Amino acid sequence: MKPELKLSQITDDVMFENVMKDPDTCKLLIEAILPNLQISEIEVHTQTRIKDNRDNRSSILDVWVKDDLGRQYDLEMQLGQKGSMDLRARYYLSRLDTESLHTGEDYEHLEAAYVIFICGFDPKGLGLKEYDFVYQCKQDPSLELDTKTEIIYLNSIGNKGEVSEDLQNLFDMMNDKDPSRTELTDKMMSRMIAYSQTPEWRDHEMYIDAVVDKAVGKANMQSIIRTVKNFKSSGRDDQYILDFLTDIYGDEYTKDELKKFIEEN
């Protein structure tokens, strides 16, 4: 039996990243967000770790994109409100600049950079579908700094303002509503269906279910046994199952106890 596909699964980081790995799909989404840009080709990197010079720290970008003109885009899917989102966006911009400018190059070689948060909530509380931020003069807001940067917050539950048809379709999918059929939605749904049938996605779903059950106090011996049986039916070996169980239940059960669950079920 094929697993049921929920449109809102596009909000899952793993699903979103795998959909966006396809350059054609990712390009169409960026063009839906920034319709005034002319983009010929892009390269896509998911879960990319960008190094920082401070104490060997690094940042992980959900979907990092570079186009044929050197412009960079960071796409972040975010369902819940997190602290310091504005500062995180600022930091991500600085990381993109580090990647854009090579040692010894003049600042004029910096290309445009966009940090885009796709939110399942209203990040600023005004009901706008889209919030675009650039540097403006306090005394005269019509005067902007030409930094070639922009921070964009997309609000999937917004009801004010206009966005492109494809961007509204993405919002509908995030809210588990049927989108209208376009090239972008066809590509996105096709990739979602294909990935939802992979062992990796099924494992991810089981992991999320187990973590949620534990968080709300529903995890018990029966849920562990069910997880073991599901993994065995999908052909996972005992070591894979043990590593999975240890990751989630290792603070409650010893490895020997978890091995016993695997041997007996």
N, C-alpha and C positions, 0 to 999 in steps of 0.2 A: 504493500500500500504506500502510495506517495505521501510524504508529509504535507500537511496543510500549510499553505503559504499565506501569512498575514502581511498585508501591505506595510503595516507599521514596523515590520522587522527591518525596514531600511534604516531605522534609527539605531539599531544595534551597531556598535563600532565595527565589529568583525564583518558583518554583512555589508555595511556601507563601504568599508575599505575594499572588499572584494568586488563590489559593483564598480567602484571607481578605478580599479586596476586597469580596466579597459580604456585606453586613451580616447577612443571615439566617444564613449559614454561620458567620460570626465570632461572632455572638451565641450560637449553639448551643454552640460550643466554649468560650466563656467560662463559660456556664452549666454545662458539664461539669466545668470546673476549679473553679468557685465555685458549687456547687449551692444554697447558702443565700441567694444574692442574688436579688432580684426585678428583672429588667431588662425594660423595655418596648421601648425603641428605642436604637440606637447609631449613631454615625457612625464610619467607618473611614478611616484615612489610612495609607498604606504608604510606607516609605522617607522618613519625615518628618524634615526637618532642623529641630531646635530650637536656637535661638540661645543662646549663652552670652555673658556680659558680659566674659569674660576673653580679651583679644586677639582678639576677633571669632571665637572658636572656636565650634563647634557640635557637637551630637550627632545621629546619624541613628538613629532608632528603626525597627525592622523593621515592626511593626504597632502603630500608636498608635490607641487606641479611647477614645471618650468616650460615656457613656450619657446617658439623658434626665435623670438626677439630678446630672449633673456629675462623676460618678466617672470615673477614668481608668485605663486598662490599657495596659501595654506588653508585647507578646508578642514574644519573641526566640527564633528557632530556632537552636540551637547544637549542632553535631555533635562538635566537638573541644574538648578542655580548653584554655582560655586563661587566662593569668595574670590575677590580680586580679579575678576574676569578682564576688566579693563587693563590692569597691569600685566596680566598674562598675555593679552593681545599685543601690548607694547613690547614685551620681551620677545615674543615670536617674531615681530617685525625686525628687531635687532638681530635675531639669529638668521633671518633671511638675508639681511644686509651682509652679514659675515660670509655667507655662502656666495653672495653675488660679487663682492669686491675681492680681487686677488691681491696678494702682497705686492706693494709697490705701485698699484694702479691709483689714478686720481679719482676723486669722489664723483667726477662727472660720468664715470663708467657705471655708477649705480643705476640699475634698471628699476622699473616700477615693481612694487611689492604690495600684495593684498592679503590681509588676514581675514578669513571669513568664518564666522561661527554660525552654524545652522542649528537653531535652538528650538526645542520643544516647549518653550515657555517664553514669556515676554520679558526680555532682559532689562528693559527700561520703563516698563509699566505704562506706556502711552498708547498701546493698542496698535502701533504701526507694524505693518508687515515687514518693513525693512528700515534699519537705522544705518546711515552711512556717515562716517566720521573722517574729517580731514582737519588739518591745522588752519584755523582762521584767526584773524586779528580781532581782539576784543573790542577795540574802538570802532572798527569797520568790518563787520562779518563778510562783506563782499570781497575783502582782500584775503587771499589764501597763500600759504607757503607752498612753493613748488617742490615738495619733497618726493613726489611720485609714489606716495604711500596712501593707503586707505584701509580703514578697519570697518568691516561690515558685519552687523548683527542681523540675521534673518529670524523672523518670529513666525513660526508655523501656525500659531493660534491668533495672529493679528487680524483685525477687521478694518483697518484704516490704510489708505494708500493703495497704489497700484503696483503690481509686479507682473513680470512676463507670464504668459500662459504656462510655460514649462516649469517655472518656479512655483506657481500656484499648484500645479500638478504634484510637485514634490511635497508641498505642504499637505495636500490631500492625502498622499500616501502615508505621510508621517502620522496623520490622524485617522488612518485605516479607512479612508474613503476612496472610492474608485476614481482614478484620474481619467481625463480625456485621453484618447489615443494620439500620441505624437511619436516622432522618431525617438525622442529621448525616453519617454515612458515605456515604449516597446523594448528598447535596449535594456533599460533598468530592470523591468520585470522579467525579461528573458534571462538576465544574469542572476537575478534573485532565485528564480526557479531552478536554474542549473546548480547554483551553489547550495541551495537548501537540500539537495539530494546527495550531497557529498558526506563521507564519514566525518570530515572535519567539522562541518556545521552541526551534525547530530551530536558529536562529542561536546561542542560548545554549548548547545542547548541543554544537555544533561548537566554540564558544569554549572551553568546559570541556575537551573532548577535546584540543584543540590545546595548551592550557596544560599539561594533565597530561602529554601526550607530550613536550613540551619539558622539563618538570621532571624526568622520568625518563630523559631522553636519547634518546627515540624520535623526536623531530622531525627530519625530513629533507626533501629535495626532493620525495619521493613523497607525504609527508603534506601538504605545501603544495599540490601539484598536485591531490590529492584534495579538499582544502578548496575550491580554486578551482572545480573541476567541480561540487561539491555546491552551492555558491552560485549558479553560473550556471544549474544545473538548476532552482533555486527562483526564478529570475527577478531576482536581485540584480544591480544595475548595477556597472560596473567600479570606480567611485569607492568604492562601499560595500565592495567586496571589498578594494580597496587599503587603505582605512582599517583594516579588520579585520586584514589581514596585517601592516601596519605596527605596529599595537598589540602584536602578539605577537612578530613576527620582525624588527622594526625595528632591533634591536641586532646582528643577524647579516647582514642584507641591506639594500642601499640601496633607495630607492624605485624607481629605474630597474630594478633587478634584479627587484623584486616585480612591477612593471608588465609585465615580460617574461614572467613566469610566467602572468599573466592573459591577455596577448595570445596566447600560444602554446597555451593549454589551454582 
